[in-house]
Amino acid sequence: MRILFAGTGDIGIPTLRFLADSHELVGILTQPDRPAGRHRDLKPPAIKEEAGRIALGIPLLQPESPRLPEVLPWIQALNPEVMVTMAYGRILPRKILELPTLACLNIHASLLPRHRGASPLQSSIASGEGESGVSVMYMAEGLDTGDVLLERRIRLKRRETAGTLSSRIADLAALSLRDALELLRQGTAPRIPQDHALATVCGKITRENCRLDWSLPARELEQKIRSLQPRPAAFTTLQLASGASVVLKVHSAILAMRSSGVAGSLLRADDRGLLVACGEGSLLLGKIQPEGKGVMHSSAFIRGHALEIGSHLG
C-alpha cells in the first residue's frame, strides 16, 4: 500500500520502521524543529531523526500547521492510499482526511473512548487502571472521536511508569497497525462506533498539573508520580529549617502505613527518607531531585539540609 505517515514523538518510531519495511512509505508529515536544551538549539522531532537514521530518503514536510496552503497539494502529489497518524500533535482538517483513497487511520494510546486527547498514557496510570492498550481508529474531525477499526489490550504492571508503558505501547502500535492494514487489504475492516457517553478527555500536561496536592490520598499521589516519569516529573516544595523553600522533583515514592499528621506535613526524616502525610495515608519519598541538582535518594538530601518535623510541603 502507498502510505503517508504523520507523527512527531518517539512513540511512533516502531510504526515508522514497520511502514518503511513492509509498505510503500510515500511521505512523512511531522512538526518543525524546536529549540531544546540549555542552549535552546534547534532539535528535530524524533520521527525526523529516525527517518534520517534509517536513510529513507523519502519526502518529508514540517509545517507549523497542517492547515497551511502548501500542505494539501503536497499530499495530493503523493497520492496515498492510506494515511496513518500517531502522536502527530495536530488535528487534521477535513480536506486532508478526504485525500487517502482507502482510509485515514490514527493510532491512539488508549482504549477508546477513555482518555481521548494528548496524555492517554499518563492518564491511565494516574487513574489507577489495570489495563491500557492501543486503538486504531478511522480519523474524524473531532478529538479522537472516530470509529474504531481494532484495539489491542495490555495489562499494566504494578510499578508501571509513563516511560515503561510508552515503550510497550510503541511496539504494540506497530503490531496493531499491521493487523489493521491487513483487514483493509482484505476488505473486511470493521467500523465500530465509540460510545461517546463513556468518553473521558485528557489534556496536555502543564507544570501546574505536575504539582503534588498533599490533600489527596497517598495512593493517588503515588500513581501520579509514576504517571509523570521519567518526564516532566511530579514536584513539590519543601520548607527548610531556615525558612527558605526548595523545589523538589519527586521521581519515586512508596505507600506507607503511618497516616497521622496534617496533610503535606513532614512526619519523619531519617535514613529511610522523607515521610510525608497525605489526605489519606502517607508517602515515603524515594528518589528526588532538588532544583538545579542531580537525582538523589531523599535520605541523602536529609544529610545535607536542616529540616524540622512538621514542616510543610506544597
N, C-alpha and C positions, 0 to 999 in steps of 0.2 A: 504493500500500500504506500501511496505518496502521503507522507505525514509531516505536518508543521508542528513543532513543539514550542510552547511558551512556558518559561519557567525562570526563576531567579535564584532561589535558595538551594543549599546543598542537599536538601531532602529529595530533590528531583534528579540528582546525578545518576542513580541506578536506572531510572526510567530513560534518561537521555542515552545511556550506554546501550540499553536494550533496543531502543529505536534505531540507533546507529548500526547495531549488529544485525537486526532482524527485519528491518523495513527500509524503504527508501525515504530517508530523512531529507526533506527538501529545503528546510529553513528553520531558524531558531529566532524566537522573539524573546527578548529579555530586557531588564531595566538598565538604565545608564550606569556607567561607573560612578561611584560615590566617594566622597572624602572619608577616610578612615584612619584610625591610629592616632598617635600623639602628634604627628606632624601633618595630619589631615591630607595625606597624599591620596590621589585617586586610586580606588581599588575596584577592579571589575567584579561583577556578580560571579558567584560560584559556578553557575552554568556556563558562562563565557569562558572562565578559566579551564573548566573541564573540556569544553569543545576544542580549545587550543591545545590542551594536553594530549588528546587523542587524535589530533590533526584531522579533524573532519573536513575542513576546507569548504564548508557549505555557507550559503548566505546567512548573515546574522544581522538583525536590526535591534537598536536600543533606543526606542523613542521614549520621551518623557511621559507620553500618554499614548495609548493605542487609538485615541480619537484624532490624533494629528493627521493632516491630509495625506501625507506620504505613506501612511501605513496600509490603507486599503488597496491601492494599486500594487504595492509591493507584494501583498499576499495574493492578490489576483494573478499576478505573473507567475507565482509558484504553483498555482493550480492544485492545491492539496485535496486529497480525498477525505482525510481526517485531520482535525486539529486537536491536539492534546495539550492541556494545561495542567501544571502542578506548581503551586506556590509561586505563581507569577506576580501576584500582588496588585493586579489591576483588574477592574471589571471591563469586559469587552463589550463594545456596542453591538446592537443587533445586526448592523450591516456586515460586521466581521463574522458573527455567528452563522450567518446565512451563506458564507462563501464555500466551506468544505462540501463536497458533493455527497459524502456519506454521513458524517456526524462530526459534531464538535463536543469533545469529552473533557471533563475536568476530573482529576483525581484528588479527592478531599480526604484529609487525615482524620476522619471520624466516622462513626456510624450514623449517617444522616437519618432523621432530621436533627439529631442532637449535635450541638457545637458547630453550628454554621458560623463562618467568619474566619478571623485572622489567627486565632490562637487555640485551635482544637486540641492539640497535644497537651498544652498546659492546663486547659480547662478540664479535660478528662481525668488528669492526675489530681488536680486541686479539688475536684468533686468527689474523689474517693471511689471512683468506679472500678469495677473488677475487670472490665474489658474495654478494648478500643478496636480500631481497625481502619479499613480503607473503603471508601465508597467511590465507585466510578460512575459518574452521573453525566447525563446529557446537559449541556450548558444552557442556561436561560438567563434573561436579563437581570433577575433578582439575585440576591446574595445566597448562593448555594441552594437554590430552590428547585432545580430541575429534576426530572425523573431519574431514578436510579437504574443503571444497567446491571450492576452487580456489586456485592460487598463481600469483604473478607474480614474475619474477626481474629483477634489475638487476645490472650489473657495478659493482664498487667501483672508484673512481678511485684513482690511485697515492697521492695525498695526502688521501684521504678522512678527514674527522673525523666525530664523532658529530653535530655541528651540521649539516654539509652533507648527511650521509646522512639525518638526520631530515627535512629539507625535501623530499628526493626521495621518501622513503618515504611521507610525509604525502600527497603528490599521487598517488602510486601506489595508496595505500589507497582513496582515493575512486573511482578508476577501477576497481579490483578489486571494490569493493562494487557498483558499477553493474552489472558483468557478473554477479556472483553473484546479485543480486536479479532480474535478467532470467531467469537459469536457474531460479530459484524460481518466477517468474511462469509460465514455460512448463511447469513440472512436470518439468524434465529435470536438476535439480541433483543431481550425484553425491554420494556419501558415501565418501571414500577413507580407510580406517583408517590411522593412523600406525603406523610400525614402532617400537614402544616400545624395542626393543633398541638403536636408534640414537640415542635421546634424550640430549640434554645439557641441563643446567639452569643458569641464571644468576640469582643473587640480586640484592637491592638493593645499590647501591653505597654502601659505608661510607667514612668518612675513611681508615681503615687500608688499604682497597683502593686508595686513590689514592697511597699512598707508593711511591716508586720503589725497587725492590730491585736494587741495582747488581751483585749477583752473577749476574743474568740476562744473556743475550746482548743486545747493543746493539739488534738488530733487534726483539726482543720489547719492549724498553723504548720504542723509537720508536713502535711500534704502540700501546702502552698510552697514551702521551702523546696521540696523535691520538684514541684512543677516549674520552678524558675531556675533549675540547674541544667547546664552549667552557667548559663547567662539568661537574663541580666542579673540574676541572683536577688533573693529577698534581702531586705536590710532593716536595721533598726538603729536607734540612737541609745547610748548608754551614758548616764551621768557619772562622772568620776568623783572621787572624794574631794578633789579641789574645786568642784562646782562646774568645771568645764564638761562639755559633752563631746563624745566621739561617735562617728558614724561607723557602724559595723555591717558588712555584708555577712549574711548567715548562709553557709554552704551545706551544713548538715545539722541535724538535731534528732534526739530520740525522746520518746514519751517517757515521763517519769511519774511515779505514783503520788508524790507529795503534791498537795493542792492548796494548802493554807497560804494566806497572804493575798495582798491586793494585786489584782491583775496588772502585769507589767512591772512588778517589783522583783528585785534580786533576792532570791531566797538563800542562795549558797554560792560561794566562790572558793573552790579548792582544787586539788589535783584532778578531780573528775571533770571539772569545767564549771561553766556558769549555769546555774539552775534558775529559771525564770517562771514566776507564777503566771498562769493564763486565766481566762474567764472560767475555764473548767480544766482542772489538772495543771500540769507544769511541763516545761520542756528543758531538757539538758542540752545546751548548745555544744556542738562538736567543732567542726572546722568553721572559722570565722576569718574575716579579712578587714582589719581596720583601714580606714580611708588612707590611701597613699602608701600602704604597706602590702606585704605578701600574705598569702594564706597561712594560717597557723591554727593550732588547736586552742580552744578557749582557755585551757589551763595554762598555756604558755603566755597568753595575753595577761592573765591574772598576775603572773610573776613580775611583769614589768609595769603594772599600774596599781595605784592605791584605790581600792573600791570599798564601799560601805554596804553592808547588808541592808536591804530595804530601799536602796537607790532605784531610780526609775529608768525604765526603758520605754521608748516610744517612737 
